Amino acid sequence: MRDNSYKAVMARRNEIMKAAVGLDYSVFESGSIAFDYEGMMAAPGLGMDEVNRVMRSFSVGNTPLIELKNISALARKYARPGFGARIAVKDEACNPSGSFKARRAALSVYMAKRMGYQGVITATSGNYGAAVASCCAKAGLRCIVVQECFDSRGLGQPEIVEKARKCEALGAEVVQLSVGPELFYVFLRLLEETGYFNASLYTPYGILGIESLGWELARQCREQFSQEPAMVVATNAGGGNLTGTARGMAKAGCGAPIAAASVDLKGLHMASDGAFNRKSFTTGHTGFGMPFTTWPDRSDVPRSAARPLRYMDRYVTVTQGQVFYTTEMLAVLEGMERGPAGNTSLTAAFALAQELPEDSLLVVQETEYTGAGKHQNAQLDFARQNGIRILTGDPALQVPGENIVLPEHPGQLSVREVSLDHLRHSLIKTSMGGRDALPREGDLDFLAEETRTSRDYVTDAINRLLEERDEKNG
């Protein structure tokens, strides 16, 4: 009999994951900090033409790039003369499952079928579950979605409940759990018992799928606007959205700067039962964005293909109230009712557009579908039920978990800068672990790539870290 205790299952995690992903991560390891990232990304052997063919076979992609003329005009009213870029949005809600994650799912499900798996499992509370369910329906594969849904009172966020309904409507079996460590344990057990494919968000397959988004975006800017984007804004959570978009843009020859945007939920721990329902966003927030940026390999595979710090040029945050305001603004001014996660980047874009000349182009790289449970009114009502005060005023006064402050006017849509140097030093510190000396040269080169800096930058950061440790230890 196999030991299925929590401790035993966790001890088998690497073995389970290797069987469930069809990828031997050990061949990319160096035995130290560094690993062969580009080798891992190339392992599936899929070029951009093949990736796009897979997208077409699932009716995924080729989504429109829409200029938001009314919102652009409004942003110019708050910009200095001559500024206020044209804002365009890549309308990923047009995918079959209603979000950009259909691209991740399409390639993952394609690989699962090609490798002979009979079914697919994914652990997610978000849009990815619906995307995998949709693609499995097309491919004729079984689908199980493991969802972190409830707190200890049995209360589920309306957005998560909405997504469970969508997954079931698309033919998936949904396993709903309460917040806590049981999610990963149940996920591992199901993978082991069924022998199904792990459609992780963080495999090369998932990121290659999103590369099609960046590739399309770059080509559409040239075809529709005859110019390169001055900036692309991407909502950031686990980092795959930004990573795949940046890599796809690069493959299309576009080197536009990329700004990451997250909802500021500072102070709320995502795995806390008490905090779980005191937030109104299930993704696109700092509870995922910060830790996954500073240590990508905290994911459910040995080495994550989502490594956002390699690709971001800026990182900004916005508030929950600002995003709800922008969600309504998009509906009222542009006739587009879309879900909250994509509108995180649109909120940031409204402010960032005011920094750019009015003849430049700023692209928001995704939208998502909305529904009864994902609508801002449902979210605000649930917040009230959980003791969160809903106010109107200065969004800077928002305290996550205590209140949501809706702006009084569009001029209060702003961003806060996150220090990239702080994030870089955090990644380097975590990578060093307990080492008491400089790592080898290959590791220094790898960390320079991870932080998008130089060997000198990394060496200086490590030396300062070692000095601080020596001082602390006396």
BAKOLVEX-849829 format. One record per residue (C-alpha): x, y, z; residue number from 1. Coordinates in steps of 0.2 Angstrom, whole numbers, plus 2048, in hexadecimal, padded with zeros to 3 digits. Layout:
N
+-----+-----+-----+------+
!   x !   y !   z ! tifi !
+-----+-----+-----+------+
!   X !   Y !   Z !  NUM !
...
+-----+-----+-----+------+
This chain:
474
+-----+-----+-----+------+
!   x !   y !   z ! tifi !
+-----+-----+-----+------+
! 800 ! 800 ! 800 !    1 !
! 806 ! 811 ! 7FB !    2 !
! 809 ! 81D ! 80A !    3 !
! 7FD ! 82C ! 806 !    4 !
! 801 ! 836 ! 816 !    5 !
! 804 ! 848 ! 813 !    6 !
! 817 ! 846 ! 817 !    7 !
! 819 ! 837 ! 80B !    8 !
! 80F ! 83F ! 7FD !    9 !
! 81A ! 84F ! 7FE !   10 !
! 829 ! 845 ! 7FF !   11 !
! 824 ! 83D ! 7EE !   12 !
! 820 ! 84E ! 7E6 !   13 !
! 82E ! 84F ! 7DA !   14 !
! 82B ! 83D ! 7D4 !   15 !
! 818 ! 841 ! 7D2 !   16 !
! 81C ! 851 ! 7C8 !   17 !
! 828 ! 849 ! 7BC !   18 !
! 81C ! 83B ! 7B8 !   19 !
! 80E ! 848 ! 7B6 !   20 !
! 817 ! 855 ! 7AB !   21 !
! 820 ! 84A ! 79F !   22 !
! 830 ! 854 ! 7A2 !   23 !
! 840 ! 84F ! 7AB !   24 !
! 845 ! 85F ! 7B3 !   25 !
! 856 ! 857 ! 7BA !   26 !
! 85E ! 859 ! 7A8 !   27 !
! 85D ! 86C ! 7AA !   28 !
! 865 ! 86D ! 7BB !   29 !
! 877 ! 872 ! 7BF !   30 !
! 877 ! 86C ! 7D1 !   31 !
! 878 ! 87D ! 7D7 !   32 !
! 86E ! 88E ! 7D5 !   33 !
! 86E ! 88E ! 7C2 !   34 !
! 864 ! 883 ! 7B6 !   35 !
! 862 ! 883 ! 7A4 !   36 !
! 852 ! 88E ! 7A2 !   37 !
! 853 ! 890 ! 78F !   38 !
! 856 ! 87D ! 78D !   39 !
! 847 ! 87A ! 797 !   40 !
! 83C ! 886 ! 78D !   41 !
! 843 ! 87E ! 77D !   42 !
! 840 ! 86C ! 783 !   43 !
! 82E ! 86A ! 77C !   44 !
! 835 ! 86D ! 76A !   45 !
! 827 ! 879 ! 765 !   46 !
! 82B ! 889 ! 75B !   47 !
! 820 ! 898 ! 759 !   48 !
! 817 ! 891 ! 749 !   49 !
! 813 ! 881 ! 752 !   50 !
! 80D ! 88A ! 762 !   51 !
! 801 ! 895 ! 757 !   52 !
! 7FB ! 885 ! 74E !   53 !
! 7F6 ! 87D ! 75E !   54 !
! 7ED ! 88D ! 763 !   55 !
! 7E3 ! 88D ! 753 !   56 !
! 7DE ! 87B ! 756 !   57 !
! 7D6 ! 87F ! 767 !   58 !
! 7CE ! 88F ! 75F !   59 !
! 7D9 ! 899 ! 76B !   60 !
! 7E2 ! 8A9 ! 768 !   61 !
! 7E1 ! 8B6 ! 75A !   62 !
! 7D8 ! 8C1 ! 766 !   63 !
! 7D5 ! 8D3 ! 761 !   64 !
! 7DF ! 8E2 ! 766 !   65 !
! 7D3 ! 8F0 ! 76A !   66 !
! 7D7 ! 902 ! 76C !   67 !
! 7CE ! 909 ! 77B !   68 !
! 7CB ! 91B ! 773 !   69 !
! 7C0 ! 921 ! 781 !   70 !
! 7CB ! 91C ! 78F !   71 !
! 7DA ! 923 ! 786 !   72 !
! 7D1 ! 933 ! 784 !   73 !
! 7CD ! 933 ! 797 !   74 !
! 7DF ! 930 ! 79C !   75 !
! 7E5 ! 93E ! 791 !   76 !
! 7DA ! 94A ! 79C !   77 !
! 7E5 ! 946 ! 7AB !   78 !
! 7F6 ! 946 ! 7A1 !   79 !
! 800 ! 955 ! 79E !   80 !
! 7FF ! 95D ! 78C !   81 !
! 805 ! 951 ! 77E !   82 !
! 804 ! 942 ! 789 !   83 !
! 7F8 ! 934 ! 78B !   84 !
! 7FC ! 924 ! 781 !   85 !
! 7EF ! 91B ! 777 !   86 !
! 7E9 ! 90C ! 781 !   87 !
! 7E6 ! 8FC ! 778 !   88 !
! 7E0 ! 8EB ! 780 !   89 !
! 7E3 ! 8D9 ! 77A !   90 !
! 7D2 ! 8D2 ! 77D !   91 !
! 7D6 ! 8C1 ! 783 !   92 !
! 7C4 ! 8BF ! 78A !   93 !
! 7C0 ! 8B9 ! 778 !   94 !
! 7C9 ! 8A9 ! 77B !   95 !
! 7BD ! 89A ! 77D !   96 !
! 7BF ! 899 ! 790 !   97 !
! 7BF ! 8AC ! 792 !   98 !
! 7D2 ! 8B0 ! 796 !   99 !
! 7E4 ! 8B0 ! 790 !  100 !
! 7E6 ! 8A0 ! 79A !  101 !
! 7DE ! 896 ! 78C !  102 !
! 7EF ! 898 ! 783 !  103 !
! 7F8 ! 88F ! 792 !  104 !
! 7EA ! 882 ! 792 !  105 !
! 7EA ! 87F ! 77F !  106 !
! 7FD ! 87A ! 77F !  107 !
! 7FC ! 871 ! 78F !  108 !
! 7ED ! 866 ! 78A !  109 !
! 7F5 ! 864 ! 778 !  110 !
! 805 ! 85D ! 780 !  111 !
! 7FB ! 852 ! 78C !  112 !
! 7F2 ! 84A ! 77E !  113 !
! 802 ! 848 ! 773 !  114 !
! 80B ! 83F ! 782 !  115 !
! 7FC ! 833 ! 784 !  116 !
! 7F4 ! 839 ! 795 !  117 !
! 7E2 ! 835 ! 797 !  118 !
! 7DE ! 844 ! 7A1 !  119 !
! 7E4 ! 855 ! 7A8 !  120 !
! 7E4 ! 85C ! 7BA !  121 !
! 7E7 ! 86E ! 7BF !  122 !
! 7E7 ! 876 ! 7D0 !  123 !
! 7E0 ! 888 ! 7CE !  124 !
! 7D3 ! 893 ! 7D5 !  125 !
! 7D3 ! 89E ! 7C6 !  126 !
! 7D0 ! 89F ! 7B3 !  127 !
! 7DC ! 892 ! 7AF !  128 !
! 7D0 ! 884 ! 7B5 !  129 !
! 7C3 ! 889 ! 7A8 !  130 !
! 7D0 ! 88A ! 79B !  131 !
! 7D7 ! 879 ! 79E !  132 !
! 7C5 ! 872 ! 79F !  133 !
! 7C1 ! 87A ! 78E !  134 !
! 7D0 ! 874 ! 785 !  135 !
! 7CE ! 862 ! 78D !  136 !
! 7BC ! 862 ! 786 !  137 !
! 7C3 ! 866 ! 775 !  138 !
! 7D1 ! 859 ! 776 !  139 !
! 7C6 ! 84B ! 77E !  140 !
! 7D0 ! 84A ! 78E !  141 !
! 7C9 ! 849 ! 79F !  142 !
! 7CC ! 858 ! 7AB !  143 !
! 7CD ! 85A ! 7BE !  144 !
! 7CE ! 86B ! 7C5 !  145 !
! 7D4 ! 86D ! 7D7 !  146 !
! 7CE ! 87D ! 7DE !  147 !
! 7D2 ! 886 ! 7EE !  148 !
! 7C1 ! 88D ! 7F2 !  149 !
! 7BB ! 88F ! 804 !  150 !
! 7C1 ! 896 ! 814 !  151 !
! 7BE ! 88C ! 824 !  152 !
! 7AC ! 893 ! 825 !  153 !
! 7A8 ! 88B ! 815 !  154 !
! 7A7 ! 89C ! 80C !  155 !
! 7AD ! 89D ! 7FA !  156 !
! 7B1 ! 8AD ! 7F1 !  157 !
! 7A4 ! 8B0 ! 7E3 !  158 !
! 7B2 ! 8B1 ! 7D6 !  159 !
! 7B9 ! 8A0 ! 7DA !  160 !
! 7A7 ! 899 ! 7DB !  161 !
! 7A4 ! 8A0 ! 7CA !  162 !
! 7B3 ! 898 ! 7C3 !  163 !
! 7AE ! 887 ! 7CA !  164 !
! 79E ! 889 ! 7C1 !  165 !
! 7A6 ! 88C ! 7B1 !  166 !
! 7B2 ! 87E ! 7B3 !  167 !
! 7A4 ! 872 ! 7B6 !  168 !
! 79A ! 879 ! 7A7 !  169 !
! 7A9 ! 875 ! 79C !  170 !
! 7A9 ! 863 ! 7A2 !  171 !
! 7B6 ! 863 ! 7B0 !  172 !
! 7B5 ! 85A ! 7C1 !  173 !
! 7B8 ! 867 ! 7CE !  174 !
! 7C0 ! 863 ! 7DF !  175 !
! 7BD ! 871 ! 7EB !  176 !
! 7C8 ! 873 ! 7FA !  177 !
! 7CA ! 87F ! 809 !  178 !
! 7D9 ! 88B ! 809 !  179 !
! 7E9 ! 883 ! 810 !  180 !
! 7F6 ! 876 ! 80C !  181 !
! 7EA ! 868 ! 807 !  182 !
! 7E8 ! 870 ! 7F6 !  183 !
! 7FA ! 86A ! 7F0 !  184 !
! 7F8 ! 859 ! 7FA !  185 !
! 7E7 ! 855 ! 7F1 !  186 !
! 7EE ! 85B ! 7E0 !  187 !
! 7FD ! 84F ! 7E2 !  188 !
! 7F3 ! 840 ! 7E7 !  189 !
! 7E7 ! 843 ! 7D8 !  190 !
! 7F6 ! 844 ! 7CC !  191 !
! 7FD ! 834 ! 7D4 !  192 !
! 7EC ! 82A ! 7D4 !  193 !
! 7E6 ! 82F ! 7C3 !  194 !
! 7F6 ! 830 ! 7B9 !  195 !
! 7F0 ! 840 ! 7B1 !  196 !
! 7FA ! 84E ! 7AA !  197 !
! 7FE ! 85D ! 7B5 !  198 !
! 7F9 ! 86C ! 7AB !  199 !
! 804 ! 877 ! 7B7 !  200 !
! 804 ! 88A ! 7B3 !  201 !
! 817 ! 88A ! 7B5 !  202 !
! 81C ! 87D ! 7A8 !  203 !
! 825 ! 882 ! 798 !  204 !
! 815 ! 87C ! 78F !  205 !
! 80B ! 889 ! 798 !  206 !
! 817 ! 897 ! 795 !  207 !
! 819 ! 893 ! 782 !  208 !
! 807 ! 894 ! 780 !  209 !
! 807 ! 8A6 ! 787 !  210 !
! 815 ! 8AA ! 77B !  211 !
! 808 ! 8AA ! 76D !  212 !
! 7FF ! 8B9 ! 776 !  213 !
! 80F ! 8C4 ! 776 !  214 !
! 813 ! 8BE ! 764 !  215 !
! 801 ! 8C3 ! 75E !  216 !
! 802 ! 8D4 ! 768 !  217 !
! 812 ! 8D9 ! 760 !  218 !
! 80B ! 8D5 ! 74E !  219 !
! 7FA ! 8DE ! 751 !  220 !
! 803 ! 8EE ! 757 !  221 !
! 80C ! 8EF ! 747 !  222 !
! 7FD ! 8EA ! 73C !  223 !
! 7F0 ! 8F5 ! 744 !  224 !
! 7FA ! 904 ! 74B !  225 !
! 80A ! 903 ! 740 !  226 !
! 814 ! 905 ! 750 !  227 !
! 81C ! 8FC ! 75E !  228 !
! 814 ! 8FD ! 76F !  229 !
! 81D ! 90A ! 77B !  230 !
! 818 ! 8FF ! 789 !  231 !
! 80F ! 8EE ! 78D !  232 !
! 806 ! 8EC ! 79E !  233 !
! 803 ! 8DB ! 7A4 !  234 !
! 7FA ! 8D5 ! 7B4 !  235 !
! 806 ! 8CC ! 7BF !  236 !
! 803 ! 8BD ! 7CA !  237 !
! 80D ! 8AD ! 7C8 !  238 !
! 817 ! 8B5 ! 7BB !  239 !
! 812 ! 8AA ! 7AC !  240 !
! 807 ! 8B7 ! 7A3 !  241 !
! 816 ! 8C4 ! 7A3 !  242 !
! 823 ! 8B7 ! 79F !  243 !
! 81A ! 8B0 ! 790 !  244 !
! 815 ! 8C0 ! 789 !  245 !
! 826 ! 8C7 ! 78A !  246 !
! 82E ! 8B8 ! 782 !  247 !
! 821 ! 8B8 ! 774 !  248 !
! 824 ! 8CB ! 770 !  249 !
! 836 ! 8C7 ! 76F !  250 !
! 833 ! 8B9 ! 763 !  251 !
! 829 ! 8C6 ! 758 !  252 !
! 838 ! 8D2 ! 759 !  253 !
! 82F ! 8DE ! 766 !  254 !
! 83A ! 8E5 ! 774 !  255 !
! 82D ! 8F0 ! 77C !  256 !
! 82F ! 8F3 ! 78F !  257 !
! 823 ! 8E9 ! 79A !  258 !
! 81B ! 8EF ! 7AA !  259 !
! 814 ! 8E2 ! 7B6 !  260 !
! 804 ! 8E7 ! 7C0 !  261 !
! 7FD ! 8DF ! 7D0 !  262 !
! 7EF ! 8E3 ! 7DC !  263 !
! 7F7 ! 8E9 ! 7EC !  264 !
! 7F1 ! 8DC ! 7FA !  265 !
! 800 ! 8DF ! 806 !  266 !
! 7FD ! 8D8 ! 817 !  267 !
! 7F1 ! 8CA ! 811 !  268 !
! 7F8 ! 8B9 ! 811 !  269 !
! 7F1 ! 8AE ! 803 !  270 !
! 7F2 ! 89E ! 80C !  271 !
! 7EA ! 8A5 ! 81C !  272 !
! 7D8 ! 89F ! 820 !  273 !
! 7D4 ! 8B0 ! 828 !  274 !
! 7DA ! 8BA ! 819 !  275 !
! 7D4 ! 8AF ! 80B !  276 !
! 7C3 ! 8B8 ! 809 !  277 !
! 7C9 ! 8C9 ! 80F !  278 !
! 7D0 ! 8CC ! 7FD !  279 !
! 7C5 ! 8CF ! 7EE !  280 !
! 7D2 ! 8C9 ! 7E1 !  281 !
! 7D7 ! 8B7 ! 7DE !  282 !
! 7E5 ! 8BB ! 7D2 !  283 !
! 7EF ! 8C9 ! 7CC !  284 !
! 7F4 ! 8CF ! 7DD !  285 !
! 804 ! 8D1 ! 7E7 !  286 !
! 800 ! 8C1 ! 7F1 !  287 !
! 806 ! 8B8 ! 7E2 !  288 !
! 80F ! 8C5 ! 7D8 !  289 !
! 81D ! 8C9 ! 7E5 !  290 !
! 822 ! 8B7 ! 7EB !  291 !
! 821 ! 8B0 ! 7DA !  292 !
! 82C ! 8BE ! 7D3 !  293 !
! 839 ! 8BC ! 7E0 !  294 !
! 839 ! 8A9 ! 7E0 !  295 !
! 831 ! 8A1 ! 7D1 !  296 !
! 835 ! 88F ! 7D6 !  297 !
! 828 ! 88F ! 7E4 !  298 !
! 81C ! 888 ! 7D7 !  299 !
! 815 ! 876 ! 7D5 !  300 !
! 823 ! 871 ! 7C9 !  301 !
! 836 ! 870 ! 7CD !  302 !
! 83B ! 87E ! 7C2 !  303 !
! 82E ! 88C ! 7BD !  304 !
! 82E ! 892 ! 7AB !  305 !
! 826 ! 8A2 ! 7B1 !  306 !
! 834 ! 8AD ! 7B6 !  307 !
! 82D ! 8BF ! 7B6 !  308 !
! 83C ! 8C9 ! 7BD !  309 !
! 846 ! 8C4 ! 7AD !  310 !
! 83A ! 8CE ! 7A2 !  311 !
! 831 ! 8DC ! 7AC !  312 !
! 837 ! 8EE ! 7AA !  313 !
! 82C ! 8F5 ! 7B8 !  314 !
! 821 ! 8EE ! 7C5 !  315 !
! 812 ! 8F9 ! 7CB !  316 !
! 803 ! 8F6 ! 7D7 !  317 !
! 7F1 ! 8FC ! 7D7 !  318 !
! 7E4 ! 8FA ! 7E4 !  319 !
! 7D4 ! 8EF ! 7E4 !  320 !
! 7C9 ! 8FE ! 7E4 !  321 !
! 7D2 ! 906 ! 7D5 !  322 !
! 7D0 ! 8F5 ! 7CB !  323 !
! 7BD ! 8F5 ! 7CF !  324 !
! 7BB ! 907 ! 7C9 !  325 !
! 7C5 ! 903 ! 7B9 !  326 !
! 7BA ! 8F3 ! 7B6 !  327 !
! 7AA ! 8FE ! 7B6 !  328 !
! 7B3 ! 90C ! 7AC !  329 !
! 7B7 ! 8FF ! 79E !  330 !
! 7A5 ! 8FA ! 79D !  331 !
! 79E ! 90B ! 79D !  332 !
! 7AA ! 914 ! 792 !  333 !
! 7AF ! 905 ! 786 !  334 !
! 7A0 ! 8F9 ! 787 !  335 !
! 7AB ! 8EB ! 78C !  336 !
! 7A6 ! 8E2 ! 79C !  337 !
! 7B6 ! 8D8 ! 7A1 !  338 !
! 7BC ! 8CF ! 7B1 !  339 !
! 7C7 ! 8D7 ! 7BF !  340 !
! 7D8 ! 8CF ! 7BC !  341 !
! 7DB ! 8D6 ! 7AB !  342 !
! 7D5 ! 8E7 ! 7B1 !  343 !
! 7E3 ! 8E7 ! 7BD !  344 !
! 7EF ! 8EB ! 7AF !  345 !
! 7E2 ! 8F7 ! 7A7 !  346 !
! 7E2 ! 901 ! 7B7 !  347 !
! 7F5 ! 902 ! 7B7 !  348 !
! 7F4 ! 907 ! 7A4 !  349 !
! 7E9 ! 915 ! 7A7 !  350 !
! 7F6 ! 91D ! 7B2 !  351 !
! 805 ! 918 ! 7A8 !  352 !
! 7FE ! 91E ! 798 !  353 !
! 7FF ! 930 ! 79F !  354 !
! 812 ! 92E ! 7A0 !  355 !
! 813 ! 92B ! 78D !  356 !
! 811 ! 936 ! 77E !  357 !
! 800 ! 936 ! 776 !  358 !
! 806 ! 92F ! 766 !  359 !
! 80D ! 920 ! 76E !  360 !
! 804 ! 90F ! 771 !  361 !
! 802 ! 906 ! 782 !  362 !
! 7FB ! 8F5 ! 782 !  363 !
! 7F1 ! 8EB ! 78F !  364 !
! 7F5 ! 8D9 ! 78B !  365 !
! 7E6 ! 8D0 ! 791 !  366 !
! 7D4 ! 8D1 ! 797 !  367 !
! 7C9 ! 8C3 ! 79E !  368 !
! 7B7 ! 8BE ! 79E !  369 !
! 7AB ! 8C3 ! 7AC !  370 !
! 79C ! 8BB ! 7B4 !  371 !
! 790 ! 8BD ! 7C2 !  372 !
! 79D ! 8B7 ! 7CF !  373 !
! 7AB ! 8C1 ! 7C7 !  374 !
! 7A2 ! 8D1 ! 7C6 !  375 !
! 7A8 ! 8E0 ! 7D1 !  376 !
! 797 ! 8E1 ! 7D9 !  377 !
! 797 ! 8CF ! 7DF !  378 !
! 7A9 ! 8D2 ! 7E5 !  379 !
! 7A4 ! 8E2 ! 7EF !  380 !
! 795 ! 8DA ! 7F6 !  381 !
! 79F ! 8CB ! 7FC !  382 !
! 7AC ! 8D7 ! 804 !  383 !
! 79F ! 8DF ! 80E !  384 !
! 799 ! 8CE ! 814 !  385 !
! 7AA ! 8CB ! 81A !  386 !
! 7AB ! 8DC ! 824 !  387 !
! 7B5 ! 8E6 ! 817 !  388 !
! 7B0 ! 8F8 ! 816 !  389 !
! 7AC ! 8FF ! 805 !  390 !
! 7B1 ! 911 ! 804 !  391 !
! 7B2 ! 91F ! 7F7 !  392 !
! 7C1 ! 92A ! 7F7 !  393 !
! 7D4 ! 92A ! 7F6 !  394 !
! 7DA ! 918 ! 7F0 !  395 !
! 7EA ! 91B ! 7FA !  396 !
! 7E0 ! 919 ! 80A !  397 !
! 7DC ! 907 ! 806 !  398 !
! 7E2 ! 8FA ! 812 !  399 !
! 7E0 ! 8E8 ! 80B !  400 !
! 7D5 ! 8DD ! 815 !  401 !
! 7CD ! 8EC ! 81E !  402 !
! 7C6 ! 8F7 ! 810 !  403 !
! 7C4 ! 8FA ! 7FE !  404 !
! 7C4 ! 90C ! 7F8 !  405 !
! 7BC ! 910 ! 7E8 !  406 !
! 7C4 ! 91F ! 7DF !  407 !
! 7B9 ! 92F ! 7DE !  408 !
! 7BF ! 933 ! 7CC !  409 !
! 7CB ! 92C ! 7BF !  410 !
! 7D9 ! 938 ! 7C4 !  411 !
! 7DB ! 92C ! 7D4 !  412 !
! 7E0 ! 91E ! 7C9 !  413 !
! 7F3 ! 91C ! 7CC !  414 !
! 801 ! 910 ! 7CF !  415 !
! 80E ! 90D ! 7DC !  416 !
! 81F ! 908 ! 7D6 !  417 !
! 827 ! 8F8 ! 7DD !  418 !
! 83A ! 8F8 ! 7DF !  419 !
! 841 ! 8EB ! 7D2 !  420 !
! 852 ! 8EC ! 7DC !  421 !
! 849 ! 8E6 ! 7EB !  422 !
! 841 ! 8D8 ! 7E2 !  423 !
! 852 ! 8D3 ! 7DA !  424 !
! 85B ! 8D3 ! 7EB !  425 !
! 84D ! 8C8 ! 7F2 !  426 !
! 84F ! 8BC ! 7E4 !  427 !
! 862 ! 8BB ! 7E6 !  428 !
! 861 ! 8B9 ! 7F9 !  429 !
! 855 ! 8AB ! 7F7 !  430 !
! 85F ! 8A3 ! 7EA !  431 !
! 86F ! 8A3 ! 7F5 !  432 !
! 866 ! 89A ! 803 !  433 !
! 873 ! 897 ! 811 !  434 !
! 882 ! 898 ! 805 !  435 !
! 890 ! 8A2 ! 80E !  436 !
! 89B ! 8A6 ! 7FE !  437 !
! 898 ! 8AC ! 7EC !  438 !
! 891 ! 89E ! 7E1 !  439 !
! 899 ! 898 ! 7D2 !  440 !
! 89A ! 8A2 ! 7C2 !  441 !
! 88C ! 899 ! 7B9 !  442 !
! 881 ! 89D ! 7C8 !  443 !
! 886 ! 8AF ! 7C7 !  444 !
! 881 ! 8B0 ! 7B4 !  445 !
! 871 ! 8A7 ! 7B8 !  446 !
! 86C ! 8B4 ! 7C6 !  447 !
! 871 ! 8C2 ! 7BA !  448 !
! 864 ! 8BB ! 7AD !  449 !
! 857 ! 8B8 ! 7BB !  450 !
! 858 ! 8CA ! 7C1 !  451 !
! 85C ! 8D2 ! 7B0 !  452 !
! 86C ! 8DA ! 7B6 !  453 !
! 87E ! 8D6 ! 7B5 !  454 !
! 88B ! 8CB ! 7BE !  455 !
! 892 ! 8DA ! 7C7 !  456 !
! 880 ! 8DE ! 7CD !  457 !
! 87E ! 8CD ! 7D4 !  458 !
! 88F ! 8CC ! 7DB !  459 !
! 88D ! 8DC ! 7E4 !  460 !
! 87C ! 8D7 ! 7EB !  461 !
! 883 ! 8C6 ! 7F1 !  462 !
! 892 ! 8CE ! 7FA !  463 !
! 886 ! 8DB ! 803 !  464 !
! 87B ! 8CC ! 808 !  465 !
! 88A ! 8C3 ! 80F !  466 !
! 890 ! 8D2 ! 818 !  467 !
! 87F ! 8D5 ! 820 !  468 !
! 87E ! 8C3 ! 825 !  469 !
! 890 ! 8C4 ! 82D !  470 !
! 88B ! 8D3 ! 837 !  471 !
! 87B ! 8CB ! 83D !  472 !
! 885 ! 8BC ! 843 !  473 !
! 891 ! 8C7 ! 84C !  474 !
+-----+-----+-----+------+
